Amino acid sequence: MSRHLPVAGSLAEPLHAVGARFDTPDALIAAVRSIRAAGYNAVDCYTPYPIHGLAEELKAPKSLISFLVLGGAVTAIALALTMQLVPSSLIYPLVVGGKPVNFSGLPQYVPITVALTLMLGALAAVKGMILLGGMPRLNHPMLAWDLFAKDASRGFFLAVSARDPNFTLEKVTELLETSGAGDITAIHLEPSDDE
């Protein structure tokens, strides 16, 4: 089957993906199922809100953000207790207001420890989100597609990457058409993209 697809981006640049728009979340999930069943793994979905079950269908890996937050929290607890216990117990062991100078006085260190744990955990989450999300990226190849750029806040989009080892333009187009996709487009990189 040889069908001419609308093109987004620069024809002088390599093909980035084949994109399709769906009207409903259920149609998008059904299309992801059929694309994944055909052996394609490099599939991305762009939706205006989270869709229950879509991550499972895409077989998206678990995010590392929770481990980064845990690392930030453990670091904060160790840092806060060290900064409080070492001076008050070892360097300047002064009894102030009857407070003990040994480890039996741990409750007095809880407020600062909790505050620092929340701060470093939040900073680790934000930094991890930025770095793991590939930001800052000023221009994504999908934005070359006018329909995507205009309708991303209302439509449900699917893109099959041309980097997938099984990718063939004809087969992907046929799968998307049988899935009920509207507006199937070949999305090429733009000259300013560094991919």
Backbone as JSON Lines, residues from 0, in Angstrom:
{"i":0,"aa":"M","n":[0.85,-1.18,0.0],"ca":[0.0,0.0,0.0],"c":[0.89,1.24,0.0]}
{"i":1,"aa":"S","n":[0.74,2.06,-0.97],"ca":[1.52,3.29,-1.05],"c":[0.55,4.45,-1.01]}
{"i":2,"aa":"R","n":[0.56,5.16,0.1],"ca":[-0.37,6.27,0.27],"c":[0.41,7.51,0.64]}
{"i":3,"aa":"H","n":[0.04,8.61,0.05],"ca":[0.72,9.87,0.34],"c":[0.17,10.45,1.64]}
{"i":4,"aa":"L","n":[1.06,10.69,2.6],"ca":[0.66,11.26,3.87],"c":[0.97,12.75,3.89]}
{"i":5,"aa":"P","n":[0.16,13.53,4.6],"ca":[0.54,14.92,4.83],"c":[1.86,14.97,5.6]}
{"i":6,"aa":"V","n":[2.63,16.0,5.36],"ca":[3.96,16.09,5.97],"c":[4.02,17.33,6.86]}
{"i":7,"aa":"A","n":[4.65,17.15,8.01],"ca":[4.94,18.27,8.91],"c":[6.44,18.32,9.1]}
{"i":8,"aa":"G","n":[6.98,19.51,9.2],"ca":[8.43,19.65,9.34],"c":[9.08,19.81,7.98]}
{"i":9,"aa":"S","n":[10.38,19.62,7.93],"ca":[11.16,19.83,6.71],"c":[11.41,18.5,6.0]}
{"i":10,"aa":"L","n":[11.05,18.41,4.73],"ca":[11.31,17.19,3.96],"c":[12.79,16.93,3.78]}
{"i":11,"aa":"A","n":[13.62,17.94,3.94],"ca":[15.06,17.75,3.82],"c":[15.64,17.05,5.05]}
{"i":12,"aa":"E","n":[14.89,17.0,6.13],"ca":[15.34,16.37,7.36],"c":[14.76,14.96,7.48]}
{"i":13,"aa":"P","n":[15.35,14.11,8.32],"ca":[14.84,12.73,8.45],"c":[13.47,12.68,9.11]}
{"i":14,"aa":"L","n":[12.78,11.56,8.87],"ca":[11.46,11.33,9.46],"c":[11.62,11.1,10.96]}
{"i":15,"aa":"H","n":[10.83,11.8,11.75],"ca":[10.85,11.63,13.2],"c":[9.84,10.58,13.64]}
{"i":16,"aa":"A","n":[8.61,10.69,13.14],"ca":[7.55,9.79,13.57],"c":[6.37,9.91,12.63]}
{"i":17,"aa":"V","n":[5.44,8.98,12.79],"ca":[4.14,9.1,12.15],"c":[3.15,9.37,13.27]}
{"i":18,"aa":"G","n":[2.43,10.47,13.16],"ca":[1.5,10.88,14.2],"c":[0.06,10.72,13.75]}
{"i":19,"aa":"A","n":[-0.8,10.48,14.72],"ca":[-2.23,10.34,14.43],"c":[-3.03,10.96,15.57]}
{"i":20,"aa":"R","n":[-4.19,11.47,15.22],"ca":[-5.08,12.08,16.21],"c":[-6.3,11.18,16.4]}
{"i":21,"aa":"F","n":[-6.72,11.03,17.65],"ca":[-7.91,10.24,17.98],"c":[-8.89,11.13,18.73]}
{"i":22,"aa":"D","n":[-10.16,10.8,18.6],"ca":[-11.21,11.63,19.2],"c":[-11.49,11.3,20.66]}
{"i":23,"aa":"T","n":[-11.24,10.06,21.06],"ca":[-11.56,9.65,22.43],"c":[-10.39,8.91,23.07]}
{"i":24,"aa":"P","n":[-10.34,8.9,24.39],"ca":[-9.28,8.15,25.07],"c":[-9.36,6.65,24.79]}
{"i":25,"aa":"D","n":[-10.58,6.12,24.68],"ca":[-10.73,4.68,24.4],"c":[-10.17,4.31,23.04]}
{"i":26,"aa":"A","n":[-10.39,5.17,22.06],"ca":[-9.83,4.92,20.72],"c":[-8.31,4.97,20.76]}
{"i":27,"aa":"L","n":[-7.75,5.87,21.55],"ca":[-6.3,5.97,21.68],"c":[-5.73,4.7,22.33]}
{"i":28,"aa":"I","n":[-6.36,4.23,23.4],"ca":[-5.88,3.01,24.07],"c":[-5.99,1.81,23.15]}
{"i":29,"aa":"A","n":[-7.07,1.71,22.37],"ca":[-7.21,0.6,21.42],"c":[-6.12,0.67,20.36]}
{"i":30,"aa":"A","n":[-5.79,1.87,19.91],"ca":[-4.73,2.02,18.91],"c":[-3.37,1.64,19.49]}
{"i":31,"aa":"V","n":[-3.11,2.02,20.72],"ca":[-1.85,1.65,21.36],"c":[-1.75,0.13,21.48]}
{"i":32,"aa":"R","n":[-2.86,-0.51,21.84],"ca":[-2.88,-1.98,21.92],"c":[-2.51,-2.62,20.59]}
{"i":33,"aa":"S","n":[-3.12,-2.13,19.51],"ca":[-2.86,-2.74,18.2],"c":[-1.44,-2.44,17.73]}
{"i":34,"aa":"I","n":[-0.93,-1.24,17.99],"ca":[0.44,-0.9,17.6],"c":[1.44,-1.74,18.39]}
{"i":35,"aa":"R","n":[1.22,-1.87,19.7],"ca":[2.13,-2.68,20.53],"c":[2.05,-4.15,20.15]}
{"i":36,"aa":"A","n":[0.84,-4.63,19.82],"ca":[0.69,-6.04,19.41],"c":[1.41,-6.32,18.1]}
{"i":37,"aa":"A","n":[1.56,-5.31,17.26],"ca":[2.26,-5.47,15.99],"c":[3.78,-5.43,16.16]}
{"i":38,"aa":"G","n":[4.25,-5.21,17.39],"ca":[5.68,-5.27,17.66],"c":[6.39,-3.94,17.73]}
{"i":39,"aa":"Y","n":[5.64,-2.83,17.75],"ca":[6.27,-1.51,17.83],"c":[6.42,-1.11,19.29]}
{"i":40,"aa":"N","n":[7.62,-0.7,19.68],"ca":[7.87,-0.33,21.07],"c":[8.06,1.17,21.26]}
{"i":41,"aa":"A","n":[8.53,1.87,20.24],"ca":[8.79,3.31,20.35],"c":[7.52,4.09,20.04]}
{"i":42,"aa":"V","n":[6.6,4.07,21.0],"ca":[5.29,4.71,20.83],"c":[5.13,5.75,21.94]}
{"i":43,"aa":"D","n":[4.71,6.95,21.56],"ca":[4.44,8.01,22.53],"c":[3.0,8.47,22.37]}
{"i":44,"aa":"C","n":[2.4,8.85,23.5],"ca":[1.04,9.39,23.48],"c":[1.05,10.76,24.13]}
{"i":45,"aa":"Y","n":[0.26,11.65,23.59],"ca":[0.14,13.02,24.09],"c":[-1.34,13.28,24.34]}
{"i":46,"aa":"T","n":[-1.69,13.49,25.61],"ca":[-3.09,13.67,25.97],"c":[-3.24,14.93,26.82]}
{"i":47,"aa":"P","n":[-4.43,15.54,26.82],"ca":[-4.62,16.75,27.62],"c":[-4.75,16.48,29.12]}
{"i":48,"aa":"Y","n":[-5.0,15.24,29.49],"ca":[-5.1,14.86,30.9],"c":[-4.7,13.4,31.03]}
{"i":49,"aa":"P","n":[-4.33,12.95,32.24],"ca":[-3.93,11.55,32.42],"c":[-5.09,10.6,32.09]}
{"i":50,"aa":"I","n":[-4.76,9.52,31.41],"ca":[-5.77,8.52,31.04],"c":[-5.45,7.23,31.77]}
{"i":51,"aa":"H","n":[-6.41,6.76,32.54],"ca":[-6.22,5.53,33.32],"c":[-5.97,4.35,32.38]}
{"i":52,"aa":"G","n":[-4.89,3.64,32.62],"ca":[-4.57,2.44,31.85],"c":[-3.64,2.68,30.66]}
{"i":53,"aa":"L","n":[-3.4,3.94,30.3],"ca":[-2.56,4.22,29.14],"c":[-1.1,3.86,29.42]}
{"i":54,"aa":"A","n":[-0.6,4.16,30.6],"ca":[0.8,3.84,30.93],"c":[1.04,2.33,30.9]}
{"i":55,"aa":"E","n":[0.04,1.56,31.34],"ca":[0.18,0.1,31.32],"c":[0.21,-0.41,29.88]}
{"i":56,"aa":"E","n":[-0.63,0.17,29.02],"ca":[-0.65,-0.25,27.62],"c":[0.66,0.12,26.9]}
{"i":57,"aa":"L","n":[1.22,1.27,27.27],"ca":[2.49,1.69,26.67],"c":[3.67,0.93,27.27]}
{"i":58,"aa":"K","n":[3.42,0.22,28.38],"ca":[4.47,-0.47,29.12],"c":[5.59,0.49,29.51]}
{"i":59,"aa":"A","n":[5.16,1.63,30.02],"ca":[6.11,2.67,30.45],"c":[6.83,2.2,31.72]}
{"i":60,"aa":"P","n":[8.14,2.4,31.79],"ca":[8.87,1.99,33.0],"c":[8.51,2.87,34.18]}
{"i":61,"aa":"K","n":[8.69,2.33,35.38],"ca":[8.42,3.1,36.58],"c":[9.41,4.26,36.67]}
{"i":62,"aa":"S","n":[8.91,5.38,37.09],"ca":[9.72,6.59,37.19],"c":[10.75,6.45,38.32]}
{"i":63,"aa":"L","n":[11.89,7.07,38.13],"ca":[12.94,7.08,39.14],"c":[12.78,8.22,40.15]}
{"i":64,"aa":"I","n":[11.75,9.03,39.97],"ca":[11.55,10.2,40.85],"c":[11.42,9.77,42.31]}
{"i":65,"aa":"S","n":[10.7,8.69,42.58],"ca":[10.5,8.28,43.98],"c":[11.83,7.91,44.64]}
{"i":66,"aa":"F","n":[12.74,7.3,43.89],"ca":[14.05,6.97,44.44],"c":[14.89,8.23,44.69]}
{"i":67,"aa":"L","n":[14.76,9.21,43.8],"ca":[15.47,10.47,44.0],"c":[14.96,11.2,45.23]}
{"i":68,"aa":"V","n":[13.63,11.2,45.42],"ca":[13.05,11.84,46.6],"c":[13.49,11.12,47.87]}
{"i":69,"aa":"L","n":[13.51,9.78,47.83],"ca":[13.98,9.01,48.99],"c":[15.43,9.34,49.3]}
{"i":70,"aa":"G","n":[16.26,9.43,48.27],"ca":[17.66,9.8,48.49],"c":[17.8,11.19,49.09]}
{"i":71,"aa":"G","n":[17.01,12.14,48.6],"ca":[17.03,13.49,49.16],"c":[16.57,13.5,50.61]}
{"i":72,"aa":"A","n":[15.56,12.7,50.93],"ca":[15.04,12.66,52.3],"c":[16.04,12.03,53.26]}
{"i":73,"aa":"V","n":[16.67,10.93,52.86],"ca":[17.65,10.26,53.72],"c":[18.87,11.18,53.93]}
{"i":74,"aa":"T","n":[19.28,11.84,52.88],"ca":[20.4,12.8,53.0],"c":[20.03,13.92,53.96]}
{"i":75,"aa":"A","n":[18.81,14.42,53.86],"ca":[18.37,15.51,54.73],"c":[18.31,15.08,56.19]}
{"i":76,"aa":"I","n":[17.83,13.87,56.44],"ca":[17.76,13.39,57.83],"c":[19.16,13.26,58.41]}
{"i":77,"aa":"A","n":[20.06,12.67,57.65],"ca":[21.44,12.5,58.14],"c":[22.1,13.87,58.36]}
{"i":78,"aa":"L","n":[21.89,14.78,57.43],"ca":[22.49,16.11,57.54],"c":[21.92,16.88,58.73]}
{"i":79,"aa":"A","n":[20.6,16.86,58.88],"ca":[19.96,17.62,59.97],"c":[20.38,17.08,61.34]}
{"i":80,"aa":"L","n":[20.37,15.75,61.49],"ca":[20.75,15.2,62.8],"c":[22.23,15.43,63.08]}
{"i":81,"aa":"T","n":[23.06,15.32,62.06],"ca":[24.5,15.58,62.27],"c":[24.73,17.02,62.67]}
{"i":82,"aa":"M","n":[24.07,17.95,61.96],"ca":[24.27,19.37,62.26],"c":[23.74,19.76,63.65]}
{"i":83,"aa":"Q","n":[22.82,19.0,64.2],"ca":[22.28,19.33,65.51],"c":[22.96,18.54,66.63]}
{"i":84,"aa":"L","n":[23.19,17.24,66.4],"ca":[23.73,16.4,67.46],"c":[25.23,16.64,67.71]}
{"i":85,"aa":"V","n":[25.99,16.81,66.65],"ca":[27.44,16.98,66.83],"c":[27.76,18.22,67.66]}
{"i":86,"aa":"P","n":[27.22,19.39,67.3],"ca":[27.55,20.55,68.14],"c":[27.0,20.45,69.57]}
{"i":87,"aa":"S","n":[25.76,19.98,69.71],"ca":[25.16,20.0,71.05],"c":[25.61,18.85,71.93]}
{"i":88,"aa":"S","n":[26.1,17.76,71.36],"ca":[26.51,16.62,72.18],"c":[28.03,16.49,72.29]}
{"i":89,"aa":"L","n":[28.76,16.81,71.24],"ca":[30.2,16.58,71.24],"c":[31.02,17.87,71.38]}
{"i":90,"aa":"I","n":[30.7,18.89,70.6],"ca":[31.54,20.09,70.58],"c":[31.23,21.0,71.77]}
{"i":91,"aa":"Y","n":[29.94,21.33,71.98],"ca":[29.52,22.2,73.08],"c":[28.44,21.51,73.92]}
{"i":92,"aa":"P","n":[28.79,20.55,74.73],"ca":[27.76,19.83,75.49],"c":[27.25,20.65,76.68]}
{"i":93,"aa":"L","n":[26.44,21.64,76.39],"ca":[25.88,22.49,77.43],"c":[24.46,22.06,77.75]}
{"i":94,"aa":"V","n":[24.13,22.02,79.0],"ca":[22.78,21.71,79.41],"c":[22.03,23.05,79.48]}
{"i":95,"aa":"V","n":[21.04,23.2,78.6],"ca":[20.27,24.44,78.54],"c":[18.82,24.09,78.82]}
{"i":96,"aa":"G","n":[18.26,24.65,79.85],"ca":[16.86,24.42,80.18],"c":[16.57,22.97,80.56]}
{"i":97,"aa":"G","n":[17.58,22.26,81.06],"ca":[17.4,20.89,81.49],"c":[17.32,19.87,80.36]}
{"i":98,"aa":"K","n":[17.63,20.28,79.13],"ca":[17.58,19.36,77.99],"c":[18.81,18.46,78.03]}
{"i":99,"aa":"P","n":[18.61,17.17,77.8],"ca":[19.76,16.25,77.83],"c":[20.69,16.48,76.63]}
{"i":100,"aa":"V","n":[21.98,16.18,76.81],"ca":[22.96,16.37,75.75],"c":[23.26,15.07,75.02]}
{"i":101,"aa":"N","n":[22.62,13.98,75.39],"ca":[22.86,12.71,74.69],"c":[21.69,12.41,73.76]}
{"i":102,"aa":"F","n":[21.62,11.18,73.25],"ca":[20.61,10.82,72.26],"c":[19.19,10.71,72.83]}
{"i":103,"aa":"S","n":[19.03,10.79,74.13],"ca":[17.68,10.75,74.7],"c":[16.94,12.07,74.43]}
{"i":104,"aa":"G","n":[17.64,13.08,73.95],"ca":[17.01,14.36,73.64],"c":[16.63,14.5,72.17]}
{"i":105,"aa":"L","n":[16.46,13.4,71.45],"ca":[16.14,13.44,70.02],"c":[14.84,14.18,69.68]}
{"i":106,"aa":"P","n":[13.79,14.14,70.5],"ca":[12.57,14.85,70.11],"c":[12.75,16.34,69.85]}
{"i":107,"aa":"Q","n":[13.74,16.96,70.51],"ca":[13.95,18.39,70.27],"c":[14.51,18.68,68.89]}
{"i":108,"aa":"Y","n":[15.02,17.65,68.2],"ca":[15.6,17.84,66.88],"c":[14.62,17.53,65.74]}
{"i":109,"aa":"V","n":[13.44,17.1,66.08],"ca":[12.46,16.69,65.06],"c":[12.01,17.83,64.14]}
{"i":110,"aa":"P","n":[11.65,19.02,64.65],"ca":[11.15,20.06,63.74],"c":[12.14,20.44,62.63]}
{"i":111,"aa":"I","n":[13.4,20.64,62.98],"ca":[14.38,21.01,61.95],"c":[14.61,19.84,60.99]}
{"i":112,"aa":"T","n":[14.64,18.63,61.52],"ca":[14.84,17.45,60.66],"c":[13.69,17.3,59.68]}
{"i":113,"aa":"V","n":[12.47,17.47,60.13],"ca":[11.31,17.35,59.24],"c":[11.34,18.45,58.18]}
{"i":114,"aa":"A","n":[11.64,19.67,58.57],"ca":[11.66,20.79,57.61],"c":[12.72,20.56,56.55]}
{"i":115,"aa":"L","n":[13.92,20.15,56.96],"ca":[14.99,19.93,55.98],"c":[14.68,18.73,55.08]}
{"i":116,"aa":"T","n":[14.04,17.71,55.64],"ca":[13.65,16.54,54.83],"c":[12.65,16.93,53.76]}
{"i":117,"aa":"L","n":[11.67,17.74,54.12],"ca":[10.69,18.2,53.13],"c":[11.34,19.06,52.05]}
{"i":118,"aa":"M","n":[12.26,19.94,52.46],"ca":[12.92,20.81,51.5],"c":[13.77,20.03,50.52]}
{"i":119,"aa":"L","n":[14.65,19.16,51.01],"ca":[15.54,18.42,50.11],"c":[14.78,17.39,49.28]}
{"i":120,"aa":"G","n":[13.72,16.8,49.85],"ca":[12.89,15.87,49.07],"c":[12.19,16.59,47.92]}
{"i":121,"aa":"A","n":[11.67,17.79,48.19],"ca":[11.01,18.56,47.12],"c":[12.01,19.01,46.06]}
{"i":122,"aa":"L","n":[13.19,19.45,46.48],"ca":[14.22,19.86,45.52],"c":[14.66,18.68,44.65]}
{"i":123,"aa":"A","n":[14.81,17.5,45.25],"ca":[15.18,16.31,44.49],"c":[14.08,15.95,43.49]}
{"i":124,"aa":"A","n":[12.82,16.1,43.88],"ca":[11.71,15.79,42.98],"c":[11.69,16.74,41.78]}
{"i":125,"aa":"V","n":[11.86,18.02,42.02],"ca":[11.83,19.0,40.93],"c":[13.02,18.82,40.01]}
{"i":126,"aa":"K","n":[14.21,18.68,40.59],"ca":[15.4,18.49,39.77],"c":[15.32,17.19,38.97]}
{"i":127,"aa":"G","n":[14.83,16.13,39.59],"ca":[14.67,14.85,38.89],"c":[13.66,14.94,37.77]}
{"i":128,"aa":"M","n":[12.55,15.66,38.01],"ca":[11.54,15.83,36.97],"c":[12.13,16.56,35.76]}
{"i":129,"aa":"I","n":[12.91,17.58,36.03],"ca":[13.5,18.36,34.94],"c":[14.51,17.53,34.17]}
{"i":130,"aa":"L","n":[15.42,16.87,34.87],"ca":[16.48,16.12,34.2],"c":[15.96,14.85,33.52]}
{"i":131,"aa":"L","n":[15.12,14.09,34.21],"ca":[14.59,12.85,33.62],"c":[13.6,13.13,32.49]}
{"i":132,"aa":"G","n":[12.97,14.29,32.52],"ca":[12.03,14.66,31.47],"c":[12.71,15.23,30.24]}
{"i":133,"aa":"G","n":[14.03,15.32,30.25],"ca":[14.75,15.83,29.09],"c":[14.63,17.33,28.91]}
{"i":134,"aa":"M","n":[14.33,18.03,29.97],"ca":[14.2,19.47,29.86],"c":[15.55,20.12,30.15]}
{"i":135,"aa":"P","n":[15.81,21.28,29.75],"ca":[14.93,22.11,28.95],"c":[15.06,21.79,27.47]}
{"i":136,"aa":"R","n":[13.96,21.57,26.85],"ca":[13.91,21.36,25.41],"c":[13.0,22.44,24.85]}
{"i":137,"aa":"L","n":[13.56,23.3,24.05],"ca":[12.8,24.46,23.6],"c":[11.85,24.15,22.45]}
{"i":138,"aa":"N","n":[12.13,23.09,21.7],"ca":[11.26,22.76,20.57],"c":[11.21,21.26,20.38]}
{"i":139,"aa":"H","n":[10.03,20.71,20.38],"ca":[9.83,19.27,20.16],"c":[9.41,19.05,18.71]}
{"i":140,"aa":"P","n":[9.89,17.99,18.06],"ca":[9.51,17.75,16.66],"c":[8.0,17.67,16.42]}
{"i":141,"aa":"M","n":[7.24,17.23,17.42],"ca":[5.78,17.14,17.25],"c":[5.15,18.51,17.03]}
{"i":142,"aa":"L","n":[5.8,19.57,17.51],"ca":[5.24,20.91,17.35],"c":[5.31,21.4,15.91]}
{"i":143,"aa":"A","n":[6.04,20.7,15.05],"ca":[6.05,21.05,13.62],"c":[4.71,20.7,12.97]}
{"i":144,"aa":"W","n":[3.96,19.81,13.59],"ca":[2.66,19.4,13.11],"c":[1.64,20.44,13.57]}
{"i":145,"aa":"D","n":[1.08,21.2,12.66],"ca":[0.18,22.3,13.01],"c":[-1.03,21.83,13.82]}
{"i":146,"aa":"L","n":[-1.61,20.69,13.45],"ca":[-2.78,20.19,14.17],"c":[-2.42,19.89,15.62]}
{"i":147,"aa":"F","n":[-1.27,19.31,15.85],"ca":[-0.84,19.01,17.21],"c":[-0.6,20.3,17.99]}
{"i":148,"aa":"A","n":[0.06,21.26,17.37],"ca":[0.35,22.52,18.05],"c":[-0.92,23.27,18.43]}
{"i":149,"aa":"K","n":[-1.96,23.17,17.6],"ca":[-3.2,23.9,17.86],"c":[-4.16,23.13,18.76]}
{"i":150,"aa":"D","n":[-4.17,21.8,18.67],"ca":[-5.21,21.01,19.3],"c":[-4.7,20.1,20.42]}
{"i":151,"aa":"A","n":[-3.47,20.29,20.89],"ca":[-2.91,19.4,21.9],"c":[-3.67,19.46,23.22]}
{"i":152,"aa":"S","n":[-4.36,20.54,23.5],"ca":[-5.1,20.64,24.75],"c":[-6.47,19.97,24.69]}
{"i":153,"aa":"R","n":[-6.87,19.48,23.5],"ca":[-8.18,18.83,23.37],"c":[-8.09,17.44,22.75]}
{"i":154,"aa":"G","n":[-7.08,17.19,21.94],"ca":[-7.01,15.93,21.2],"c":[-6.17,14.89,21.9]}
{"i":155,"aa":"F","n":[-6.27,13.68,21.38],"ca":[-5.51,12.55,21.88],"c":[-4.61,12.08,20.75]}
{"i":156,"aa":"F","n":[-3.3,12.24,20.93],"ca":[-2.36,12.01,19.84],"c":[-1.46,10.81,20.15]}
{"i":157,"aa":"L","n":[-1.1,10.12,19.09],"ca":[-0.19,8.99,19.17],"c":[0.9,9.19,18.13]}
{"i":158,"aa":"A","n":[2.13,8.89,18.5],"ca":[3.25,9.0,17.56],"c":[4.08,7.72,17.62]}
{"i":159,"aa":"V","n":[4.31,7.12,16.47],"ca":[5.18,5.95,16.37],"c":[6.51,6.44,15.81]}
{"i":160,"aa":"S","n":[7.56,6.28,16.59],"ca":[8.86,6.81,16.21],"c":[9.48,6.04,15.05]}
{"i":161,"aa":"A","n":[10.12,6.78,14.16],"ca":[10.81,6.16,13.03],"c":[12.07,5.43,13.49]}
{"i":162,"aa":"R","n":[12.49,5.63,14.72],"ca":[13.66,4.94,15.27],"c":[13.36,3.51,15.69]}
{"i":163,"aa":"D","n":[12.09,3.15,15.74],"ca":[11.72,1.78,16.09],"c":[12.32,0.82,15.07]}
{"i":164,"aa":"P","n":[12.95,-0.26,15.51],"ca":[13.58,-1.18,14.55],"c":[12.6,-1.82,13.57]}
{"i":165,"aa":"N","n":[11.34,-1.95,13.94],"ca":[10.34,-2.57,13.06],"c":[9.61,-1.55,12.18]}
{"i":166,"aa":"F","n":[9.99,-0.29,12.25],"ca":[9.23,0.77,11.6],"c":[9.27,0.67,10.08]}
{"i":167,"aa":"T","n":[8.07,0.66,9.49],"ca":[7.9,0.89,8.05],"c":[6.72,1.83,7.91]}
{"i":168,"aa":"L","n":[6.87,2.82,7.09],"ca":[5.85,3.86,6.95],"c":[4.51,3.26,6.52]}
{"i":169,"aa":"E","n":[4.53,2.34,5.57],"ca":[3.29,1.77,5.06],"c":[2.56,0.96,6.13]}
{"i":170,"aa":"K","n":[3.3,0.14,6.87],"ca":[2.67,-0.72,7.88],"c":[2.09,0.11,9.03]}
{"i":171,"aa":"V","n":[2.85,1.11,9.48],"ca":[2.36,1.96,10.57],"c":[1.12,2.73,10.13]}
{"i":172,"aa":"T","n":[1.16,3.26,8.92],"ca":[0.0,3.99,8.4],"c":[-1.22,3.09,8.31]}
{"i":173,"aa":"E","n":[-1.03,1.88,7.84],"ca":[-2.14,0.93,7.74],"c":[-2.7,0.58,9.11]}
{"i":174,"aa":"L","n":[-1.82,0.36,10.09],"ca":[-2.28,0.06,11.46],"c":[-3.07,1.23,12.05]}
{"i":175,"aa":"L","n":[-2.58,2.44,11.82],"ca":[-3.29,3.6,12.36],"c":[-4.64,3.81,11.68]}
{"i":176,"aa":"E","n":[-4.7,3.56,10.36],"ca":[-5.98,3.69,9.66],"c":[-6.99,2.67,10.15]}
{"i":177,"aa":"T","n":[-6.55,1.42,10.35],"ca":[-7.48,0.39,10.84],"c":[-7.88,0.63,12.29]}
{"i":178,"aa":"S","n":[-7.09,1.41,13.02],"ca":[-7.43,1.74,14.41],"c":[-8.41,2.89,14.5]}
{"i":179,"aa":"G","n":[-8.76,3.49,13.37],"ca":[-9.72,4.58,13.37],"c":[-9.11,5.94,13.6]}
{"i":180,"aa":"A","n":[-7.84,6.08,13.3],"ca":[-7.17,7.37,13.5],"c":[-7.63,8.37,12.46]}
{"i":181,"aa":"G","n":[-7.75,9.59,12.89],"ca":[-7.98,10.68,11.96],"c":[-6.69,11.46,11.82]}
{"i":182,"aa":"D","n":[-6.51,12.13,10.74],"ca":[-5.36,13.02,10.56],"c":[-4.02,12.33,10.82]}
{"i":183,"aa":"I","n":[-3.66,11.4,9.99],"ca":[-2.36,10.74,10.08],"c":[-1.35,11.58,9.31]}
{"i":184,"aa":"T","n":[-0.21,11.86,9.94],"ca":[0.78,12.77,9.35],"c":[2.19,12.23,9.56]}
{"i":185,"aa":"A","n":[3.03,12.37,8.54],"ca":[4.45,12.06,8.66],"c":[5.16,13.29,9.21]}
{"i":186,"aa":"I","n":[5.81,13.14,10.35],"ca":[6.41,14.28,11.03],"c":[7.93,14.2,10.87]}
{"i":187,"aa":"H","n":[8.47,15.17,10.17],"ca":[9.92,15.24,9.96],"c":[10.51,16.22,10.96]}
{"i":188,"aa":"L","n":[11.81,16.06,11.21],"ca":[12.51,17.01,12.06],"c":[12.59,18.36,11.37]}
{"i":189,"aa":"E","n":[12.76,19.39,12.14],"ca":[12.98,20.71,11.58],"c":[14.48,20.99,11.62]}
{"i":190,"aa":"P","n":[14.98,21.87,10.76],"ca":[16.43,22.13,10.71],"c":[17.03,22.54,12.05]}
{"i":191,"aa":"S","n":[16.27,23.16,12.95],"ca":[16.82,23.62,14.21],"c":[16.89,22.53,15.26]}
{"i":192,"aa":"D","n":[16.26,21.36,15.02],"ca":[16.26,20.29,16.01],"c":[17.61,19.58,16.04]}
{"i":193,"aa":"D","n":[18.07,19.29,17.23],"ca":[19.33,18.53,17.39],"c":[18.97,17.15,17.89]}
{"i":194,"aa":"E","n":[18.69,16.24,17.03],"ca":[18.35,14.88,17.42],"c":[19.26,13.91,16.77]}
